[in-house]
Amino acid sequence: MEKELLLNLPEDPGVYLMKNEAGKVIYVGKAKVLKNRIKQYFTAVENHTPKVRAMVSNIDSFEYIITDSELEALILECNLIKKYKPYYNILLKDDKHYPYIKVTIRDEYPRIFLARKMLKDGNKYYGPYTSSAAVREAIDMVSKLCKLPTCNLKLPVDMGKKRECLNAHIEQCTAPCVRPVPKEVYRRQIIHACKFLEGDHDEILLQLKADMQKASENLEFEKAALLRDKINAIYKIEERQKIISDRQADEDIIGFYRQGIKTYGVVLFVRRGRLIGRHSTVLDKTGEIDDAQLCSEFLKQFYAESEDIPKTVYTCYACEDEALISRWLSQKSGRKTVVKCPVRGEKKRLTDMACKNARQNAVDHLLKDSSKNVPKSILELKEKLNLPAIPKRLEAYDISHTAGHDAVGSMIVFRDGKPAKSFYRHFKIEKALGGDDYQSMTEMLYRRFRRAKEEEEEVEAGTLKNPKFLPLPDAVLLDGGKGQVSAISELFKMLDLDIPLFGMVKDDRHRTRGVVTVHGEEIEFLKTSAAFRLLAGIQEEVHRFAISYHKKLRTKHVTGSVLEEIEGVGAETRKKLIRHFKTLSAIRAAKKEELYAVSGISERVAENIYKFFHETS
């Protein structure tokens, strides 16, 4: 590098771009004094870190841009890093735009939509949410609670031009498109919806409880049950949205976990005092930079494209250029924003929690990297079903019965694409009657996951070493279509289980065709693919396991050997009962007095026999 070029550098703030022989930008930086900062790279090279020495050895030329202030330099630096993605800069692995809920309060009849960007247009925005699914779920919930339209009609332009839809017919929507709804009434609905989105659920809960009480008094039990379900859904949302601050604060909590040359970062989004979501990311080539620089680089890149900037950003590391970045964020948000690194108290506990999440992110990332040894069928299935993680443990379920009698359920487990028969389980269906496959499947899975919950508590208490129903599966497959999936989806919501759920559907020849999702969409597979062969094998195996147990149980019923499962009934007692009543059906239909009348049958045994057939079948 020519000395004259270095000596003539300006002493102004600005941005510099380092280039290699091919003219490609390999590093972008900002400086309060360009001359001092750029000269540092080419003097006392032996004192540089290996990374900086490697970068300097690849510099063929550089250029710089003078700015009026250091703040302008910071903004320009962010834009140029985004544009060039230089090799030696720390780069976030993603460039994610978060979805928001938009309430068009400036409209005559406001609507609620999913929005990809937060604009300064006078409307209300809620978020950021970490997935579009979360936004749609929230919009669906608030629309049902406040009876707002979910269609694409334009109001008031389309008023009176459409026929009554299903939502209007079942009174799920006030339907301003087909019947006159005063603006003030509609506005009140929107105000209730905004309060709900802001976490103020008290008013809606009071109204729903009053409506439920009124419906019960009027003997409208179906309506009361629907209102009860809405109340329970709100309570579940409150449980998920952990309260972080009683001050209704808008904050981002940032934590890091460093591992080798990578750093794993997590941002916890707190809006109006509630934790509404988290974002995980990975920064590469961070092994040689200190914590303060790492934090500064992360903040600049993370907030460069963000439209939603909170009043306070708490970081686990003290940040380089903290005051400058605070000024930049304040300029972007249009209000005072402060970057802080708490050292004690409640906020320090929150940054510690973010660091704990970042560490878990590192573990999850490591597990993903281990996918090289995962069978092709499993990787294909993950991709096809859009699963959040590699499905190392798959569970499948099926029901078998004869004309509604002697219903049994089966659970099979595939680990790493292969049957794990030691984890297979059978269930006698005890409560669902008349061959109701939906209720039978619901009963089986309820018992399975209830037992898992009990085992978790026993393991934590140190009283159980070899659980039978743990770990939980990475995905659940049901031998059935939309109806089965819909029933179990409701069960999972009730149990607060976040496990991917699918139904395995068959063609007219009773062969595997594909799977159906909880939204009723069918996913078809290429018949020659490894994922399809795995799916077909799972469906065949769960059906075989259910049928074999059902046949075994039927045989026991025919011979009467099922009686020996009853406490106090052995081989001799079974023979006496068969000799007296002739058939198992007659024994099943017998009264307690009739059973007790059999020679050699005690009152206690008669009671056990009666209970076996009448209280558990």
ABEGO torsion letter per residue (X at the ends): XBAAAAAABBABBEBBBBBBAAGBBABBBBBABAAAAAAAAABGAAABBAAAAAAAAABABBBBBBBABAAAAAAAAAAAAAAAGBAABBBBABBBBBBBBBBBAABABBBBBBBABBBBAGBBBBOBBABAAAAAAAAAAAAAAAGBBABABBOAAABGABBBBAAAAAGABAGAAABBBBAAAAAAAAAAAAAAAAGBAAAAAAAAAAAAAAAAAAGBAAAAAAAAAAAAAAAAAAAABBBABAAGBBBBBBBBBBBEABBBBBBBBBBGGBBAEBBBBBBBGAAABBAAAAAAAAAAAAAAABABBBABBBBABBBBGAAAAAAAAAAAAGBBBBBBBBABEAAAAAAAAAAAAAAAAAAAAAAAAAAAABBAAAAAAAAAAGBABBBABBBBBBBBBBGGBGBBBBBBBBBGGBBBAAABBBBBBAABBGGBAAAAAAAAAAAAAAAAAAAAAAAAAGABABBAAOBBBABBBBBEBAAAAAAAAAAAAAAGBBBBBBBBBBBAAGBBAEBBBAAGBBBBBBAABAAAAAAAAAAAAAAAAAAAAAAAAAAAAAAGAAAAABBGBBAAAAAAAAAAAGBAAAAAABBAAAAAABBGBBAAAAAAAAAAAAAAX
